[in-house]
Amino acid sequence: MYSIVASETFKASVQRFHAFLAHKYGVEFAQLQLSLVRQSIEQHLPSNPNIAVISPRLLDIGITEYRQWHIDKHNLLFYKVDSNHKEVQLLALMDSRQNIQKLLFELMLLA
């Protein structure tokens, strides 16, 4: 079993994700989506860390080691597997309707 580790960038992306969904669909919807994402992460990643492919979206901008998991139709999780330490490092959460380059730029400003 792998442990799940949330990076500071991931925590910031969760705030952006929540704000995006709350603005478009309401706070209750945003909270429900976060709950579903959390459940999916806890249920699947510890036992199956390679559930996702290397991210094609990030390959386009030169990032080659991160995985992109389509948790459902719109929710995307970016993470990295550290096999040596048996960790899944959560990197970013986003809605597929968000602009990934804009999100990454905003997250870099917060770092």
Backbone as JSON, one array per atom type, in Angstrom:
{
  "sequence": "MYSIVASETFKASVQRFHAFLAHKYGVEFAQLQLSLVRQSIEQHLPSNPNIAVISPRLLDIGITEYRQWHIDKHNLLFYKVDSNHKEVQLLALMDSRQNIQKLLFELMLLA",
  "N": [[0.83, -1.19, 0.0], [0.47, 2.22, -0.76], [1.28, 5.39, 0.65], [-0.55, 8.47, 0.87], [0.31, 11.7, -0.03], [-0.18, 15.08, 0.31], [0.81, 17.82, -1.49], [1.86, 21.27, -0.98], [1.2, 22.77, -3.19], [-0.84, 21.22, -4.25], [-2.77, 21.58, -2.24], [-3.29, 24.31, -2.58], [-4.34, 24.21, -5.17], [-6.67, 22.83, -4.71], [-8.14, 24.73, -3.35], [-8.47, 26.59, -5.43], [-9.89, 25.0, -7.23], [-12.24, 24.53, -5.74], [-13.19, 27.18, -5.54], [-13.61, 27.77, -8.26], [-15.65, 25.91, -8.95], [-17.63, 26.61, -7.06], [-18.22, 29.21, -7.84], [-19.29, 28.79, -10.41], [-21.29, 26.8, -10.04], [-22.24, 26.73, -7.45], [-21.79, 26.59, -3.87], [-22.51, 24.25, -2.45], [-22.45, 22.26, -4.44], [-19.74, 22.38, -5.12], [-18.55, 21.52, -2.71], [-19.59, 18.92, -2.57], [-18.35, 17.76, -4.83], [-15.65, 17.89, -4.04], [-15.73, 16.13, -1.89], [-16.36, 13.72, -3.21], [-14.08, 13.45, -4.81], [-12.09, 13.17, -2.83], [-12.92, 10.73, -1.7], [-12.54, 9.0, -3.9], [-9.75, 9.18, -4.27], [-8.81, 8.12, -1.8], [-9.87, 5.57, -1.95], [-8.79, 4.36, -4.28], [-6.05, 5.09, -5.01], [-4.05, 4.32, -2.97], [-3.76, 1.51, -3.24], [-3.47, 1.16, -5.95], [-1.45, 2.83, -7.46], [-0.61, 3.39, -10.06], [-2.79, 3.9, -11.64], [-3.36, 5.84, -13.47], [-2.36, 7.4, -16.59], [0.74, 8.82, -17.87], [0.62, 12.29, -17.97], [-0.85, 13.66, -20.79], [-1.55, 16.33, -21.22], [0.3, 17.75, -19.71], [2.65, 16.86, -20.81], [2.66, 18.26, -23.18], [3.56, 20.73, -22.37], [6.06, 20.21, -21.5], [6.42, 18.74, -19.13], [7.19, 15.7, -17.77], [6.87, 13.58, -15.89], [4.54, 13.35, -14.43], [1.39, 12.02, -13.53], [-1.92, 11.84, -14.89], [-5.1, 11.64, -13.8], [-8.3, 10.93, -14.69], [-10.72, 11.34, -12.72], [-13.44, 11.47, -12.85], [-15.94, 12.59, -15.2], [-15.27, 15.37, -15.34], [-13.33, 15.96, -13.39], [-9.93, 16.2, -12.69], [-6.95, 14.78, -11.57], [-3.63, 15.41, -10.8], [-0.66, 13.75, -10.23], [2.26, 12.26, -8.71], [4.22, 9.33, -8.61], [6.17, 7.92, -6.14], [8.05, 5.38, -6.02], [10.18, 4.41, -4.51], [9.77, 5.36, -1.9], [7.24, 4.52, -1.52], [5.03, 6.25, -1.97], [2.32, 8.31, -2.99], [2.31, 11.31, -4.44], [0.35, 14.0, -4.3], [-0.33, 16.49, -6.63], [-1.86, 18.42, -8.09], [-5.26, 19.46, -8.46], [-7.94, 19.73, -10.66], [-10.71, 21.04, -12.53], [-11.78, 19.91, -15.64], [-12.68, 21.91, -17.25], [-11.33, 24.12, -16.54], [-8.59, 26.31, -17.33], [-5.57, 24.89, -17.87], [-2.96, 25.95, -18.16], [-3.25, 28.55, -17.18], [-4.04, 27.93, -14.56], [-1.72, 26.59, -13.59], [0.11, 28.7, -13.74], [-1.01, 30.49, -11.87], [-0.73, 28.91, -9.58], [2.01, 28.74, -9.4], [2.63, 31.35, -8.74], [1.7, 31.45, -6.18], [3.41, 29.8, -4.85]],
  "CA": [[0.0, 0.0, 0.0], [1.16, 3.5, -0.84], [0.7, 6.48, 1.43], [-0.94, 9.62, 0.06], [0.91, 12.92, 0.49], [-0.68, 16.27, -0.39], [1.78, 18.92, -1.57], [1.3, 22.6, -0.77], [0.6, 23.15, -4.47], [-2.12, 20.52, -4.32], [-3.71, 22.26, -1.34], [-3.69, 25.56, -3.24], [-5.18, 23.89, -6.32], [-7.98, 22.45, -4.17], [-8.84, 26.0, -3.1], [-8.85, 27.14, -6.75], [-10.93, 24.08, -7.73], [-13.46, 24.82, -4.99], [-13.65, 28.51, -5.94], [-14.11, 27.66, -9.63], [-16.94, 25.21, -8.94], [-18.59, 27.39, -6.28], [-18.62, 30.35, -8.66], [-20.11, 28.34, -11.55], [-22.38, 25.88, -9.73], [-22.69, 26.87, -6.08], [-20.92, 26.06, -2.83], [-22.88, 22.86, -2.13], [-21.93, 21.42, -5.51], [-18.28, 22.35, -4.98], [-18.22, 20.67, -1.57], [-19.89, 17.54, -2.95], [-17.3, 17.3, -5.74], [-14.45, 17.66, -3.23], [-15.95, 14.9, -1.12], [-16.25, 12.6, -4.15], [-12.67, 13.36, -5.18], [-11.4, 12.62, -1.67], [-13.28, 9.31, -1.61], [-11.88, 8.28, -5.0], [-8.32, 9.12, -3.96], [-8.61, 7.19, -0.69], [-10.29, 4.22, -2.34], [-8.06, 3.78, -5.41], [-4.6, 5.33, -5.17], [-3.11, 3.57, -2.11], [-3.53, 0.15, -3.73], [-3.24, 1.15, -7.39], [-0.91, 4.16, -7.76], [-0.39, 3.58, -11.49], [-4.1, 3.87, -12.26], [-3.43, 6.85, -14.52], [-1.26, 7.5, -17.55], [1.52, 10.04, -17.85], [-0.29, 13.35, -18.42], [-0.63, 14.24, -22.11], [-1.66, 17.79, -21.12], [1.55, 18.3, -19.19], [3.7, 16.56, -21.8], [2.64, 19.36, -24.15], [4.31, 21.89, -21.86], [7.4, 19.77, -21.13], [6.48, 18.04, -17.84], [7.13, 14.3, -18.23], [6.78, 12.53, -14.87], [3.3, 13.43, -13.67], [0.25, 11.26, -14.03], [-3.19, 12.56, -14.96], [-6.19, 10.7, -13.56], [-9.66, 11.42, -14.88], [-11.5, 10.74, -11.65], [-14.77, 11.35, -13.48], [-16.04, 13.33, -16.45], [-14.64, 16.69, -15.32], [-12.32, 16.15, -12.35], [-8.61, 15.68, -13.03], [-5.96, 14.8, -10.52], [-2.25, 15.24, -11.23], [0.12, 13.21, -9.12], [3.54, 11.63, -9.01], [4.44, 8.13, -7.8], [7.52, 7.71, -5.63], [8.1, 3.95, -5.7], [11.18, 4.17, -3.47], [9.19, 5.66, -0.59], [5.87, 4.02, -1.55], [4.17, 7.41, -1.78], [1.67, 9.01, -4.09], [2.4, 12.73, -4.13], [-0.7, 14.75, -4.98], [0.27, 17.72, -7.14], [-2.87, 19.42, -8.46], [-6.61, 19.03, -8.77], [-8.6, 20.74, -11.48], [-11.86, 20.7, -13.36], [-11.31, 19.91, -17.03], [-13.11, 23.15, -17.9], [-10.38, 25.16, -16.17], [-7.44, 26.44, -18.21], [-4.45, 24.32, -17.12], [-1.81, 26.85, -18.15], [-3.59, 29.63, -16.25], [-4.0, 27.37, -13.21], [-0.32, 26.37, -13.22], [0.71, 30.01, -13.53], [-1.49, 30.98, -10.58], [-0.15, 28.1, -8.51], [3.42, 29.11, -9.29], [2.67, 32.63, -8.05], [1.42, 31.21, -4.76], [4.49, 29.0, -4.26]],
  "C": [[0.88, 1.26, 0.0], [0.48, 4.51, 0.08], [0.42, 7.65, 0.48], [-0.4, 10.88, 0.74], [0.42, 14.1, -0.35], [0.36, 17.38, -0.34], [1.07, 20.25, -1.28], [0.62, 23.1, -2.05], [-0.75, 22.48, -4.64], [-3.16, 21.22, -3.45], [-4.19, 23.57, -1.94], [-4.61, 25.28, -4.42], [-6.57, 23.46, -5.87], [-8.79, 23.71, -3.87], [-9.31, 26.62, -4.4], [-9.99, 26.32, -7.36], [-12.26, 24.41, -7.06], [-14.04, 26.17, -5.42], [-14.26, 28.49, -7.34], [-15.5, 27.03, -9.64], [-18.01, 26.0, -8.18], [-19.11, 28.57, -7.1], [-19.59, 29.92, -9.78], [-21.38, 27.6, -11.13], [-22.9, 25.95, -8.3], [-21.78, 26.13, -5.1], [-21.24, 24.6, -2.51], [-22.34, 21.89, -3.18], [-20.42, 21.26, -5.38], [-17.86, 21.43, -3.83], [-18.5, 19.2, -1.86], [-18.8, 16.98, -3.86], [-16.0, 17.02, -4.98], [-14.56, 16.38, -2.42], [-15.8, 13.67, -2.01], [-14.8, 12.38, -4.59], [-11.88, 12.71, -4.05], [-11.67, 11.12, -1.53], [-12.57, 8.49, -2.69], [-10.39, 8.12, -4.74], [-8.06, 8.06, -2.9], [-8.92, 5.75, -1.08], [-9.35, 3.58, -3.36], [-6.54, 3.93, -5.37], [-3.69, 4.54, -4.23], [-2.79, 2.17, -2.64], [-3.21, 0.09, -5.22], [-2.68, 2.51, -7.85], [-0.67, 4.43, -9.25], [-1.69, 3.52, -12.28], [-4.19, 4.81, -13.47], [-2.19, 6.83, -15.41], [-0.45, 8.76, -17.29], [0.68, 11.12, -18.54], [0.04, 13.88, -19.81], [-0.69, 15.77, -22.09], [-0.34, 18.4, -20.66], [2.73, 17.97, -20.1], [3.82, 17.69, -22.82], [3.42, 20.57, -23.68], [5.63, 21.46, -21.21], [7.53, 19.07, -19.78], [6.21, 16.56, -18.11], [6.89, 13.24, -17.16], [5.48, 12.5, -14.08], [2.19, 12.65, -14.34], [-1.02, 12.11, -13.96], [-4.31, 11.54, -14.85], [-7.53, 11.41, -13.75], [-10.53, 10.71, -13.85], [-12.93, 10.52, -12.12], [-14.78, 12.26, -14.7], [-15.26, 14.65, -16.45], [-13.47, 16.85, -14.35], [-11.03, 15.43, -12.69], [-7.68, 15.83, -11.84], [-4.59, 14.57, -11.15], [-1.45, 14.79, -10.03], [1.38, 12.55, -9.64], [3.7, 10.43, -8.08], [5.92, 8.05, -7.43], [7.59, 6.27, -5.14], [9.1, 3.65, -4.59], [10.62, 4.36, -2.07], [7.75, 5.17, -0.46], [4.87, 5.14, -1.21], [3.54, 7.83, -3.1], [1.63, 10.47, -3.68], [1.36, 13.48, -4.97], [-0.17, 16.12, -5.35], [-0.76, 18.79, -7.46], [-4.2, 18.74, -8.75], [-7.24, 20.13, -9.61], [-9.85, 20.16, -12.13], [-11.39, 20.83, -14.8], [-11.72, 21.16, -17.8], [-12.25, 24.34, -17.49], [-9.24, 25.18, -17.19], [-6.19, 25.99, -17.43], [-3.25, 25.26, -17.07], [-2.04, 28.02, -17.2], [-3.5, 29.13, -14.81], [-2.56, 27.16, -12.75], [0.4, 27.68, -12.96], [0.29, 30.57, -12.18], [-0.87, 30.21, -9.42], [1.33, 28.43, -8.31], [3.57, 30.44, -8.54], [2.47, 32.46, -6.56], [2.58, 30.5, -4.07], [5.6, 29.84, -3.68]]
}
